[in-house]
């Protein structure tokens, strides 16, 4: 499945693409994974996004239709990187 991108202001409660009601938070940086975080990862409430967060990094992800969600306020930075068109 192809990953789609969408600009949003707040975190969506449901995915505007497919209607799925569990949007995952993307967590960046080096994390110590405790029992609580591991449960959130297992339940797909949190996904590990990588080591570095940039203005061009997505903040949320729909695991149903694989849509990445970016903050609307970062649109100009994202367009410079040609991530979102």
N, C-alpha and C positions, 0 to 999 in steps of 0.2 A: 504494500500500500504506500502511496506517495504521501509524504508529510506536507501538510498545508499550513499556512501561516495566517494569522488574523490579528489586527490591531484592536485593542480594547482599552477602556479607561479603568474600571475596577476589574477584579477577578470575576469571570463569569460564574454564575451559580449552576447553569446548565450550558452545555456546548451549543453555540448558535449554529454549528454545522450539522450535528446529528441528534441533538437533544439529550445526550448522555448527561446524567446528573452528578457525576463524580469527576471533577476536574482536579488533576494532580498539581501540587506545588513542585516546582523544580528547585532543588537545594544545591547550592554551589559552595565550593571551598572544601577544605579537608575536614572531615567530620569524624568525631568519635561516635560510633554507632552503639547506642545503648538499647535496652529492651524496648523502650517507648518508640524510638526512631525506627528500629527494626520492624516493629509492628506496623508503623505508618508506611514503611517501604513495602512490606508484605501485602498490605491492604491497598496499595497504589495511591495512598493519599499524598505520598512524597516520592519523587523520583530524584535520583542523583544526577545533577546537570553538568558536573565537571568541576575542575579546580578553580577556574576564574569566572567571575561575573563581569560582563561588560554592559554598556548601554544597549548593545545589540543582542543581548542574550534573552531568550524567551523566559518568562517567569512561571507560566503554567502550561499544562499539556493535557489534552484529551486522549486517554488511552484507548478509547473506542474507535475514533476516526483519525487519530494521529495528527491533530491540529495543534500547532504551537501558538501560544498567545503572548503577544508583546504589548508593553505599555504604549498607549497612543502618544504620550508625551515624548517618547523616544523615536518617533517615526522618522524625523529628519536624519538622525544618526543611522538608523537602520537602512534607509534608502541609500545613504552614502556607501554602505557596505553591500548594497544590492541583495539583501536577504529578503526584503519584502518589497514587492512592486505593485 
